[in-house]
Amino acid sequence: MSDASSPSAPAKPCPLCGKPASARHKPFCSQRCATIDLARWITGTYRVPTDETPEDAPPPGEEEGEPG
C-alpha cells in the first residue's frame, strides 16, 4: 500500500495555476496562489451552498425597511 505523502507519489498540481505544488505552500505552488485562494474564501467567491438562512436575516415576510 502506498502513502499519498511518500516521495515517490506524483506531486498534485496547484489548484489555482496547475504548477507543481511546493512542500512549503502545499497544496499550492507559492504564497501568491495561497493568498489568492484565501481572498476568494474571504470575499465569498467560494462558498459552501446551504438551504439555511443566515442568523441575521429577517423572518420570512418581514423584509428590511418595511413598516411593521
C-alpha positions as CSV (number, residue, x, y, z in Angstrom):
1,M,0.0,0.0,0.0
2,S,1.5,3.4,-0.9
3,D,1.1,6.6,1.1
4,A,0.0,9.7,-0.8
5,S,2.6,11.7,1.0
6,S,5.5,9.5,0.1
7,P,8.3,11.0,-2.1
8,S,7.5,8.5,-4.9
9,A,3.9,9.7,-5.2
10,P,3.5,12.3,-8.1
11,A,3.0,15.8,-6.8
12,K,-0.5,17.1,-7.3
13,P,-0.7,20.4,-9.3
14,C,-1.6,23.7,-7.7
15,P,-5.4,24.0,-7.7
16,L,-5.1,27.6,-9.0
17,C,-2.5,27.6,-11.7
18,G,-1.6,24.0,-12.3
19,K,2.1,24.3,-11.5
20,P,3.6,21.6,-9.2
21,A,2.8,22.2,-5.5
22,S,5.6,23.1,-3.2
23,A,6.1,21.4,0.2
24,R,6.2,24.8,1.9
25,H,2.9,26.1,0.5
26,K,1.1,22.7,-0.1
27,P,-1.3,22.3,-1.8
28,F,-0.3,25.5,-3.6
29,C,2.8,26.2,-5.6
30,S,3.5,29.6,-3.9
31,Q,2.5,32.1,-1.3
32,R,0.8,34.1,-4.1
33,C,-1.6,31.3,-5.0
34,A,-2.3,30.5,-1.3
35,T,-3.1,34.2,-0.7
36,I,-5.4,34.4,-3.8
37,D,-7.3,31.3,-2.6
38,L,-7.7,32.8,0.9
39,A,-9.0,36.0,-0.6
40,R,-11.6,34.1,-2.6
41,W,-12.9,32.5,0.5
42,I,-13.0,35.7,2.5
43,T,-14.8,37.7,-0.2
44,G,-17.4,34.9,-0.8
45,T,-16.2,33.9,-4.3
46,Y,-16.0,30.4,-2.8
47,R,-18.8,29.3,-0.6
48,V,-20.5,26.2,0.6
49,P,-24.1,26.1,-0.6
50,T,-26.8,25.7,2.1
51,D,-30.5,25.9,2.5
52,E,-30.1,27.5,5.9
53,T,-31.0,31.2,6.3
54,P,-28.4,33.4,7.9
55,E,-28.9,34.1,11.6
56,D,-29.2,37.8,11.0
57,A,-31.8,37.5,8.2
58,P,-35.2,38.9,8.8
59,P,-38.0,36.3,9.3
60,P,-39.9,35.4,6.1
61,G,-42.5,38.1,5.2
62,E,-40.6,40.8,7.2
63,E,-38.4,42.4,4.7
64,E,-36.0,45.1,5.9
65,G,-37.3,48.6,5.5
66,E,-41.0,47.6,5.6
67,P,-43.1,49.4,8.2
68,G,-44.2,47.0,10.8
